[in-house]
Amino acid sequence: MTEKQRLKQLEKEQKAAAKLAKERERLREMLSYEREYGVYGAVCGIDEAGRGPLAGPVAAGAVILPGDCEILYLNDSKKLSPKRRAALYDEILEKAVSCGIGIVDAARIDEINILQATYEAMRIAISKLSVVPDVLLNDAVTIPDVPMRQVPIIGGDGKSLSIAAASVLAKVTRDRMMEAYDALYPEYGFAGHKGYGTAAHIAAIREHGPCPLHRRSFITHFI
């Protein structure tokens, strides 16, 4: 290796080390709520995916992370690529103290409305935890009918590592469900838009009518 090549390699390593240090500092900041409320016991992050689509379920994630947890590049699921989300999903399941997923389908959404269905999915996710949490860190909401202390955090999926983890679990779970549903109802293109109201999806509803996955209360303008 020439002196020039050695210097270039050293510069590359220094940049990588600086990037890693910056990422670890970001993660430490995202654990501030967990540190603050961890004095009360087990802290659980809660988030949902799928409130806005025209079809498919709403999913909720509940995640309790260990106090010394480091999951590099974990963030709000909406800021991550599908490939990154998939890798983080596996890492979260491996490192978490406990995880729970709640699913509420389209028929139930139509029956009780999307907000109540979201709360229901969150309660289901909490009930599936192997450890009963003492404090819930929620992305902006307060969940009715749960006994533990709750801390609603606006934009929480970008501020709390536990909520970010819950957002990834919910998003990946729901996306995989919609990809599987695509094989059952290929005319709607669920694998691509995941049930959201794209122009192609709306056109498919108008052409084929709704399928059992569609939220009838969401598509009144299209049928």
Phi, psi and chi 1 to 4 in degrees:
 res  aa     phi    psi   chi1   chi2   chi3   chi4
   1 MET       -  128.8 -178.5 -178.6  -68.8      -
   2 THR   -74.3  165.6   66.7      -      -      -
   3 GLU   -60.7  -38.7 -178.8   65.3   13.4      -
   4 LYS   -64.3  -43.7 -175.9  176.8 -179.1  179.6
   5 GLN   -65.6  -39.3  -71.5  172.1  -32.7      -
   6 ARG   -62.8  -42.2 -171.2 -174.9   69.4   80.2
   7 LEU   -66.3  -38.4  -70.0  174.0      -      -
   8 LYS   -66.4  -40.8 -172.6  173.6 -177.9  179.8
   9 GLN   -65.0  -40.9  178.1   64.3   24.9      -
  10 LEU   -62.5  -42.4  179.7   60.7      -      -
  11 GLU   -62.8  -40.6 -179.1 -177.3    3.6      -
  12 LYS   -62.9  -43.0 -177.2  178.3  178.9 -179.4
  13 GLU   -66.8  -37.9  -69.2  172.5   -4.4      -
  14 GLN   -65.6  -40.0  -71.1  173.6  -23.1      -
  15 LYS   -65.2  -41.1  -74.3 -178.0  178.0  179.0
  16 ALA   -64.4  -41.0      -      -      -      -
  17 ALA   -65.6  -39.2      -      -      -      -
  18 ALA   -66.4  -39.9      -      -      -      -
  19 LYS   -64.2  -42.3 -178.9  179.7  178.8 -178.9
  20 LEU   -65.5  -41.3 -179.0   58.0      -      -
  21 ALA   -62.8  -39.7      -      -      -      -
  22 LYS   -65.1  -41.1 -176.3  177.4 -179.7 -179.8
  23 GLU   -65.3  -41.8  171.4   60.8   11.9      -
  24 ARG   -66.0  -33.5  -76.7 -179.0  164.2  146.0
  25 GLU   -67.6  -40.0  176.8   58.6   29.4      -
  26 ARG   -60.7  -42.9 -175.2 -172.3   69.4   84.4
  27 LEU   -65.2  -39.1  -68.6  178.0      -      -
  28 ARG   -61.4  -39.4  -78.9 -167.8  -70.5  -89.3
  29 GLU   -65.3  -35.5  -68.2  175.0    0.9      -
  30 MET   -74.8   -6.7  -73.7 -172.4   71.9      -
  31 LEU   -98.7    8.7  -77.4  167.8      -      -
  32 SER   -63.7  -41.5   61.1      -      -      -
  33 TYR   -67.9  -38.5  -73.5   99.3      -      -
  34 GLU   -63.3  -40.2  -75.1   78.9   -2.2      -
  35 ARG   -67.4  -40.8  -72.5 -167.1  -62.6  -90.5
  36 GLU   -64.4  -46.0  178.3  179.4   -5.2      -
  37 TYR   -95.4   -7.3  -68.6   97.6      -      -
  38 GLY   -65.2  -19.0      -      -      -      -
  39 VAL   -66.0  -18.2  -62.6      -      -      -
  40 TYR   -92.0   -5.7  -59.3  104.5      -      -
  41 GLY   128.5 -153.7      -      -      -      -
  42 ALA   -68.6  129.6      -      -      -      -
  43 VAL  -107.1  130.5  176.1      -      -      -
  44 CYS  -121.8  129.7  177.2      -      -      -
  45 GLY   -88.5  141.2      -      -      -      -
  46 ILE  -129.6  133.4  -54.3  -74.5      -      -
  47 ASP  -155.1  167.9 -158.6    8.3      -      -
  48 GLU  -128.2  165.9   54.2   73.8   28.3      -
  49 ALA  -140.6  136.4      -      -      -      -
  50 GLY    98.8   28.5      -      -      -      -
  51 ARG   -74.2  -32.7  -76.2 -177.0   67.4  172.6
  52 GLY   -93.2  -18.3      -      -      -      -
  53 PRO   -63.7  162.9  -23.9   34.7      -      -
  54 LEU   -85.7  -15.2  -54.7 -179.8      -      -
  55 ALA  -144.7  157.0      -      -      -      -
  56 GLY    90.9  174.7      -      -      -      -
  57 PRO   -81.2  170.5   34.2  -38.3      -      -
  58 VAL  -102.9  137.7   61.7      -      -      -
  59 ALA  -120.0  146.6      -      -      -      -
  60 ALA  -129.8  144.4      -      -      -      -
  61 GLY  -116.1  146.9      -      -      -      -
  62 ALA  -132.4  125.7      -      -      -      -
  63 VAL  -136.6  128.8  179.5      -      -      -
  64 ILE  -108.7  117.4  -58.8  173.5      -      -
  65 LEU  -100.4  150.8  -63.5  175.3      -      -
  66 PRO   -67.3  155.5   22.7  -31.1      -      -
  67 GLY   -61.7  -29.8      -      -      -      -
  68 ASP  -100.5   22.5   59.1  -10.8      -      -
  69 CYS   -66.8  135.0 -171.6      -      -      -
  70 GLU  -130.2  113.8  179.9  179.3   88.2      -
  71 ILE  -124.3   97.3  -57.5  177.5      -      -
  72 LEU   -59.7  136.4  -65.7  173.5      -      -
  73 TYR    70.8   10.4  -52.0  109.4      -      -
  74 LEU   -67.9  131.7  177.8   55.1      -      -
  75 ASN  -157.3  179.9 -154.0  -23.1      -      -
  76 ASP   -47.1  126.4  171.9    4.8      -      -
  77 SER   -57.5  -29.0   64.0      -      -      -
  78 LYS   -68.9  -18.5  -62.4 -175.5  -68.8  -63.3
  79 LYS   -94.4    2.9  -63.2  179.4  179.7  178.6
  80 LEU  -112.5  149.4  -56.9  169.5      -      -
  81 SER   -73.5  157.5   68.4      -      -      -
  82 PRO   -55.6  -38.9  -28.5   36.4      -      -
  83 LYS   -64.2  -44.5 -177.3  177.5  179.7 -179.6
  84 ARG   -65.2  -42.3  175.2   78.2   76.4 -176.3
  85 ARG   -59.6  -42.1  -76.2 -163.5  -62.4  -95.3
  86 ALA   -63.3  -41.7      -      -      -      -
  87 ALA   -66.9  -41.6      -      -      -      -
  88 LEU   -67.4  -36.3  -72.3  169.1      -      -
  89 TYR   -53.9  -49.1  176.2   93.1      -      -
  90 ASP   -64.9  -39.9  -67.8  -23.1      -      -
  91 GLU   -68.0  -38.4 -170.3  171.9   -3.4      -
  92 ILE   -61.6  -47.2  -68.4  162.8      -      -
  93 LEU   -60.8  -35.0  -68.0 -178.7      -      -
  94 GLU   -72.5  -39.5  176.3 -173.7  -15.1      -
  95 LYS   -97.9  -20.3  -67.3 -176.6  175.2  179.5
  96 ALA   -67.5  149.4      -      -      -      -
  97 VAL   -66.6  -41.6  173.1      -      -      -
  98 SER  -161.1  148.0 -175.5      -      -      -
  99 CYS  -135.3  149.6  -63.3      -      -      -
 100 GLY  -141.9  146.1      -      -      -      -
 101 ILE  -124.8  134.3  -63.9  -71.3      -      -
 102 GLY  -118.9  136.0      -      -      -      -
 103 ILE  -126.5  131.2  -58.1  -66.4      -      -
 104 VAL  -126.8  126.5  173.3      -      -      -
 105 ASP   -84.2  175.2   65.0   18.6      -      -
 106 ALA   -62.2  -38.9      -      -      -      -
 107 ALA   -62.2  -41.2      -      -      -      -
 108 ARG   -69.8  -36.0 -178.0   64.5  170.8  162.2
 109 ILE   -59.2  -45.5  -69.0  169.2      -      -
 110 ASP   -64.3  -32.1  -74.3  -23.2      -      -
 111 GLU   -72.5  -42.1 -179.8 -176.6  -10.7      -
 112 ILE  -119.1   -2.4   62.0  174.4      -      -
 113 ASN    84.0  158.5   78.0   49.2      -      -
 114 ILE   -66.9  -35.5 -174.5   58.5      -      -
 115 LEU   -64.9  -48.3  179.1   59.0      -      -
 116 GLN   -65.7  -34.9  -63.5  -54.5  -42.5      -
 117 ALA   -65.6  -37.1      -      -      -      -
 118 THR   -63.9  -46.1  -60.3      -      -      -
 119 TYR   -59.0  -41.4  -67.8  149.0      -      -
 120 GLU   -63.0  -43.4 -172.1  165.9  -70.8      -
 121 ALA   -61.3  -38.9      -      -      -      -
 122 MET   -66.3  -41.1  -70.3  175.2  169.8      -
 123 ARG   -64.7  -38.4  -72.0 -169.5  -67.9  -93.7
 124 ILE   -62.9  -44.3  -67.1  169.0      -      -
 125 ALA   -59.5  -44.6      -      -      -      -
 126 ILE   -61.8  -40.7  -65.1  165.2      -      -
 127 SER   -66.1  -20.3   73.8      -      -      -
 128 LYS   -90.8   -2.7  -68.8 -174.9  176.9  180.0
 129 LEU   -69.6  141.8  -67.0  167.0      -      -
 130 SER   -82.4  -13.3   60.6      -      -      -
 131 VAL  -120.8  129.2  175.5      -      -      -
 132 VAL   -77.2  119.5  177.8      -      -      -
 133 PRO   -74.8  152.8   26.4  -31.9      -      -
 134 ASP   -95.9  -28.2  -60.9  -74.3      -      -
 135 VAL  -137.6  136.1 -179.3      -      -      -
 136 LEU  -107.0  127.6  -56.3  179.5      -      -
 137 LEU  -100.1  112.7  -56.4 -179.7      -      -
 138 ASN  -109.6  145.8  -54.1  -24.6      -      -
 139 ASP   -77.5   86.6 -172.7   22.4      -      -
 140 ALA    79.9  -15.3      -      -      -      -
 141 VAL  -110.6  162.4  -58.4      -      -      -
 142 THR  -115.5  121.9  -60.6      -      -      -
 143 ILE   -86.4  123.7  -51.0  163.5      -      -
 144 PRO   -67.9  152.3  -14.8   28.5      -      -
 145 ASP    64.3   37.6  -56.9  -40.4      -      -
 146 VAL  -124.0  141.8  -66.4      -      -      -
 147 PRO   -83.4  -17.8   29.3  -34.9      -      -
 148 MET   -86.2  162.8   56.1  -78.7  -65.6      -
 149 ARG   -62.5  140.8  179.2  174.9 -174.3  173.0
 150 GLN  -125.1  142.6  -60.2 -173.3   58.7      -
 151 VAL  -126.4   98.7 -177.7      -      -      -
 152 PRO   -75.6  131.1   23.4  -27.5      -      -
 153 ILE  -125.7  113.9  -56.1  168.0      -      -
 154 ILE   -66.5  128.8  -64.0  173.7      -      -
 155 GLY    67.7   29.2      -      -      -      -
 156 GLY   -62.2  -29.1      -      -      -      -
 157 ASP   -68.2  -13.5   44.2    9.4      -      -
 158 GLY  -107.0    1.1      -      -      -      -
 159 LYS  -119.4  -23.2  -63.3  176.1 -178.6  177.1
 160 SER  -123.6  130.1  158.1      -      -      -
 161 LEU   -65.1  -37.1 -154.9   66.4      -      -
 162 SER   -65.9  -41.6  -59.9      -      -      -
 163 ILE   -67.8  -40.6  -62.1  177.0      -      -
 164 ALA   -58.9  -42.2      -      -      -      -
 165 ALA   -62.3  -42.3      -      -      -      -
 166 ALA   -63.5  -37.9      -      -      -      -
 167 SER   -65.3  -38.0   78.4      -      -      -
 168 VAL   -67.5  -45.4  169.2      -      -      -
 169 LEU   -60.2  -44.6  -72.2 -163.7      -      -
 170 ALA   -64.8  -45.5      -      -      -      -
 171 LYS   -64.9  -48.3  173.5   67.7  172.7  167.6
 172 VAL   -64.9  -42.7  172.2      -      -      -
 173 THR   -59.2  -48.6  -62.4      -      -      -
 174 ARG   -66.3  -43.7 -172.9 -177.1 -175.6  -80.0
 175 ASP   -59.1  -41.6  -77.6   -2.1      -      -
 176 ARG   -66.1  -35.5  -70.8  175.9  177.0  175.7
 177 MET   -63.7  -44.1  -68.7  179.8   70.1      -
 178 MET   -66.9  -34.1  -63.3  -52.0  -65.8      -
 179 GLU   -65.7  -38.1  -71.2  161.5    6.9      -
 180 ALA   -68.3  -38.7      -      -      -      -
 181 TYR   -65.6  -25.3  -72.6  139.9      -      -
 182 ASP   -59.5  -33.5 -173.1   74.7      -      -
 183 ALA   -68.9  -28.9      -      -      -      -
 184 LEU   -82.0  -33.9  -62.9  175.6      -      -
 185 TYR  -131.6   67.5  -55.2  100.3      -      -
 186 PRO   -65.5  -20.6   23.2  -34.1      -      -
 187 GLU   -67.7  -15.6   62.2  -89.4   29.0      -
 188 TYR   -98.2  -15.1  -62.0  100.3      -      -
 189 GLY    71.7   35.2      -      -      -      -
 190 PHE   -59.6  -31.0  -69.8  136.3      -      -
 191 ALA   -63.1  -29.2      -      -      -      -
 192 GLY   -84.9  -55.0      -      -      -      -
 193 HIS   -96.7   -7.2   52.6   66.6      -      -
 194 LYS    59.7   24.2  -53.0  -60.7 -171.0  -65.9
 195 GLY    95.7   -4.4      -      -      -      -
 196 TYR   -72.5  164.6  -76.7   86.5      -      -
 197 GLY   -85.1   59.0      -      -      -      -
 198 THR   -72.5  163.9   64.4      -      -      -
 199 ALA   -60.1  -41.2      -      -      -      -
 200 ALA   -65.8  -37.7      -      -      -      -
 201 HIS   -67.9  -44.7 -173.9 -167.3      -      -
 202 ILE   -62.2  -40.6  -68.1  169.0      -      -
 203 ALA   -62.6  -38.4      -      -      -      -
 204 ALA   -67.3  -37.8      -      -      -      -
 205 ILE   -63.2  -43.3  -64.9  170.1      -      -
 206 ARG   -66.6  -33.4  -74.4  175.0  168.7  153.5
 207 GLU   -79.2  -42.8  179.8  178.3   -3.3      -
 208 HIS  -106.5  -10.7  -57.9  -72.2      -      -
 209 GLY    78.6  172.7      -      -      -      -
 210 PRO   -76.7  154.6   27.4  -33.9      -      -
 211 CYS  -108.3  176.1   75.9      -      -      -
 212 PRO   -61.4  -16.2  -27.6   36.3      -      -
 213 LEU   -81.9  -15.1  -63.2  178.8      -      -
 214 HIS   -77.4  141.8  -77.1  102.3      -      -
 215 ARG   -84.7  103.2  -55.9  172.0 -176.5  180.0
 216 ARG   -58.5  -33.8  -59.3  -77.1  176.1  144.2
 217 SER   -71.6  -13.6   55.4      -      -      -
 218 PHE   -95.9  -17.7  -81.0   47.8      -      -
 219 ILE  -117.1   24.8   60.0  171.6      -      -
 220 THR   -62.0  -26.0   54.3      -      -      -
 221 HIS   -83.2   -8.4  -65.2  -60.5      -      -
 222 PHE  -111.4   -5.9  -48.2  130.5      -      -
 223 ILE  -130.5      -   57.2  173.3      -      -
